[in-house]
Structures are given as structure tokens and as C-alpha cells.
Amino acid sequence: MKKAAASLSSLPEPAQQSLLSLGQRLRAHRISRGWTVAEMAERLLCSPTTWRALEGGKAGTSVGVLAHALWLLGQLDGLDALAPAPLVAAGRRVRRAAGQPVPGRISGDELDF
């Protein structure tokens, strides 16, 4: 058995339920717009089988297809809310390679638009 297949088959039950719930919400969004499975797949440039797998909560579906679907449905902000970065404890230094920009700081060349 391939490593990826083994990891998907051992997916914990709570994770499986979350994927199933996500698929149901995606289906509800699609239906609320009056789009068929074929129309949704065409908009996403994927096969209807791939879209059905996403709606069905299948764990092997591409994250890229999910991100594209969320964008198409106007729900991409939800993806940004997943697994927020932990807050760094006060006084704790985060190491970075020399010469690398400080994350979150806008450099001078980014201001030239």
C-alpha cells in the first residue's frame, strides 16, 4: 500500500466527519446557486467525479480544487481562517536566516505601485 493511501485510510473519525460536513456545505452552496454537478465541475476545470468526491467528503481530493471551489463560491475567507498561526510568547525570539525580511513588514520596493 502506498504511503498516501495508508495515511488516508487511517484518517481519524473526527477528521472524516469534518470533511463530510464540508462537502455537505459545498453542495448546499452549489444548489443555492442553481448549478448542476456538471456545471460546477466545468467552472472548476475538473471532472464531475472530482467534484462529487469533494462534496462526498473524500479525503484524497485536491486541496487546490477545494481552494478554487471556495473562491468560486465566495467563501475563500473561510480557508484563511483554518489553522491560524500560534501566537509567539512575549519575549521569545523567532530565528530567521540572515538577510531575510521580517515577516509582516512591508519593504520599500513593495510600496512602489
C-alpha positions in Angstrom: 0.0 0.0 0.0 1.3 3.4 -0.9 2.2 5.8 1.9 -0.5 8.3 0.8 -3.2 5.6 0.7 -2.2 4.4 4.2 -2.5 7.9 5.6 -5.9 8.4 4.1 -7.2 5.0 5.3 -6.1 5.8 8.8 -7.9 9.2 8.9 -9.4 9.7 12.3 -13.2 9.7 12.6 -13.5 13.3 13.7 -11.5 14.4 10.6 -13.7 12.2 8.3 -16.8 13.8 9.8 -15.4 17.3 9.3 -14.7 16.5 5.6 -18.2 15.1 5.2 -19.7 18.2 6.8 -17.6 20.5 4.5 -18.8 18.5 1.5 -22.4 19.0 2.5 -21.9 22.7 2.9 -20.2 22.9 -0.5 -23.2 21.0 -2.0 -25.6 23.4 -0.3 -23.7 26.4 -1.8 -23.8 24.8 -5.3 -27.5 24.1 -5.1 -28.3 27.6 -3.8 -26.8 29.0 -6.9 -28.8 26.5 -9.1 -25.7 24.9 -10.6 -25.6 21.2 -11.5 -22.6 19.0 -10.7 -21.6 19.2 -14.4 -21.7 23.0 -14.4 -19.8 23.2 -11.1 -17.1 20.9 -12.4 -16.9 22.9 -15.7 -16.4 26.1 -13.7 -13.6 24.5 -11.6 -12.0 22.8 -14.7 -12.2 19.4 -13.1 -14.2 16.3 -13.7 -17.7 15.8 -12.3 -16.2 12.8 -10.5 -13.7 15.0 -8.7 -16.4 17.5 -7.7 -18.6 14.6 -6.4 -15.7 13.4 -4.4 -15.3 16.8 -2.8 -19.0 17.0 -2.0 -18.8 13.5 -0.6 -16.0 14.4 1.8 -13.4 12.1 0.2 -10.0 12.7 1.8 -8.0 12.3 -1.4 -9.5 15.3 -3.2 -7.0 18.0 -4.1 -6.6 21.0 -1.8 -6.2 23.1 -4.9 -9.7 22.1 -6.2 -11.1 22.9 -2.7 -9.5 26.4 -2.7 -10.8 27.0 -6.2 -14.3 25.9 -5.2 -14.2 28.2 -2.1 -13.1 31.1 -4.3 -15.8 30.4 -6.9 -18.5 30.2 -4.1 -17.2 33.4 -2.4 -16.1 31.5 0.7 -12.3 31.8 0.4 -12.1 33.7 3.6 -13.0 30.5 5.4 -9.8 28.9 4.1 -7.7 31.7 5.6 -9.3 31.0 9.0 -8.0 27.4 9.0 -5.2 26.6 11.5 -4.3 30.2 12.5 -0.6 30.6 13.4 0.1 30.3 17.1 0.9 33.5 18.9 4.6 33.8 19.8 5.1 34.1 23.5 6.2 37.6 24.7 10.0 37.9 24.9 10.6 34.8 22.8 12.7 35.4 19.7 12.0 33.7 16.4 15.1 32.8 14.4 15.3 33.6 10.8 18.1 33.4 8.2 20.4 36.4 8.0 19.3 38.8 5.2 15.7 37.5 5.3 13.0 40.2 5.6 10.9 40.4 8.8 7.5 38.7 8.2 4.7 41.2 8.0 6.9 44.2 7.4 6.4 45.9 4.0 9.6 46.6 2.2 10.3 49.8 0.2 10.0 48.2 -3.2 6.5 46.8 -2.4 5.3 50.4 -1.8 6.1 51.4 -5.4 3.0 50.8 -7.3 
